[in-house]
Amino acid sequence: MRHALYEYFHYTRAERDAAIVLFALLVALVLLPFSWKYLLPADRGKWTPPDSWAAIVAAAERQESVPATPPTATPGPYDPNTSSLEELVAAGWPEHMARSLVRYREKGGRFRKTEDLRRLYLMTDEWYRRLAPWCRIEVGQPPATAGLHAPPAVSVRHAPEEAAPAPSFPFDPNILSEDSLVLAGLPPRIARNVVRYREAGGRFRDAAALRKIYGMTDSLFALLEPWIRIGAADEGAPPADRPAQPTEKQIAAPAEPIAIDINQAGAEEWMRLKGIGKGYAARILRFREALGGFASVEQVAETRGLPDSVFQAIRPALVASPVLRKLDLNTAEVSALAAHPYISGMQARAIVAWRSQHGPFRQPEDIRRTGLFSDKEVARLLPYLECSPQVR
């Protein structure tokens, strides 16, 4: 009987070691809730129940991503629909908020009025008050007051109750084109309504007749009235077929005709054209460099953010020339092909794979055989392709 009891309560060495380990783990689990606060870093404070962790993480991310106070840099004008990341940062936007805006646009978002900036997840009231006065929606060039400490008024197109840009020269509303009216100081919407009124047979017989235009407010008319010259085209107002005089930030085309080589002109030459400022000139040059040169004048219109009205205004001054740089279909690597605006990364890899499988291309038109491009895409891509002779 004693031997049976001994055998029943006897543990081997391995069983005793396992029991000790289990007992230690049990003690640790019992003491863990009481020792939790000593295991956290000192700056974490009191332990928070797991059900509120999501709120804590969200608050921490929001606090870390948005600075407490805006920087001391002076903001500048910007268009949230067209300004690049670099232009937004230069205009006073924090880089993380500028990236958020660019991602919002890439997903199809668009800003139709200044208040739409509040849609941005990281936009706080403090940042909105700082950035909103500089918002220029659908304005092609920055105002002449850019860089000053006092912000100019918001675009009249989306806020007609606010002040319009100051007129820059006398004008006759009966003969100026829409672009010239905008350069003269009229908001784009009002300038468009003036042209439509004339096309319908209307005519301005005196300055007061301009009050008829839809959208014209008393404050805007008071600002424009001293500059209105009815029937006085020879007093300084540029007619519809003659470009306006240049302002500080909006450089119009000179009175004498000029010609711009689309593949040779530098930034300064582009800026001589009406409606082309420093920002648009830089975009045109970057797009030209990525293409390898413009194959036709119409390609200039493909520049990102360039309004069609501006392109149509400068088109008569543009002169085509041969493409500067071509891609060799038989030697170009994937990276070189994918860097071209007309070739995606997937298409570049497929071209190299097709070349490895079927041999070198004999002529640029052979790109059709890959089945990667539509006829329209092939037509615009052919001027940039060449085929060096290869020995199979």
C-alpha positions, 0 to 999 in steps of 0.5 A: 500500500505504501509503495503504491502511494509512493509511486502515485505521488512520485514525480520524475525530474522532468516533471518537477522542472515542468511544474516549476516553470508552470508555477513561475508563469502563473505567478508572472501572470498574476503580478502582470496587471500590478506591474504594468505601469512600471514596464511602460516608458515614463512619458507614456503615463497611466496605462490605457485600456485596450478598447481606447487604443485606436483613439490614442493612436489616431490622436497621436498621429494627428498631433505628430503630423500637424505642427502646433503653429504655422511657420514664419515663412511668408505664404504666396499665391497658389492654385490647389488644382494645378500647383505642384508639390514644390509650388505648394511648399514654396507658397507656405504649405507644410510638406505633409499637407501639400502631399495630402492635397496632391494625393486628393487630386490624384484620386479625382478630387477638385477644388471649386471654391476656397472653402473646399480646402477644409475637406483635407484631413490635415487642414486645421482652422489655424492653417486654413486662416493662414492659407485661404487668402492666397488661394487662386482657383482658375487663375493662370498666373500669380498676382503682382503682389506675390511676396508681400506680407499683406495677402491679396484678395481671393479669386472673384470667380468663386467669391464675387463679394470680395475685392478683385485684383487692381486694374492694370491699364485703361480698357474699352469693354467693346473691343478687348478680347477675354484674355485682355480683359482679364489682364486689365483687371476683370475677374475671368467670369466677368470677362467671359460675360462681357464677351458673351454680351457683345456676341449677343449684339450688346454694346457698351455706350458708356461706363455705367452700361458695364453694370448690366453684366451678370456678376458685376457688383457695386464694389467691383464696378467702383474699382473698374470705372476709372479705367473704362475708356469707351471708344478710346482704343488709341488711349492705351487699351489694347484691342482684341487683336493686339496683346495687352501691355505687360504687368509685373507678374503677367507678361503679355506678348510684345507688340511686335510678332515673335517666334518661339522654337518649341525645342530650343527656347529657354525659360526667358523666351517662353515667358515673353509669351502672353500668359506664360510666367515662371511656373508655366515656363518651368513645366513646359521645359520639364515636359519637353525634356521628358519627351525628348523634344516636342514633335508638334506644336500641339504637344505643348498643350499637353503640359500639365496644368496649362490652360487651353486658353493660354495655349490658344493665345500663344500658339501663333508664336510657336514654331516646330523643329526636329525632335532632340532625342529619340529612344532606340528600341533595340538598346534602350533599357526598361528604365529609359523606356519607362521614363518617357511620358508616353510609355508606362512601366508595364509597357517598357518591361513588355517591350524589352521582353518582346525584344528578347523573345522575337529579336531586334526591331527592324523599324519603329513601326514594328512597335505595333506588333507588340500589341501594347499600344493603340493606333493613336498611341503609336502615332504620337510615339513614332517620332520618338523611336528609332532602331539601330541595326542589330546582328542576330 
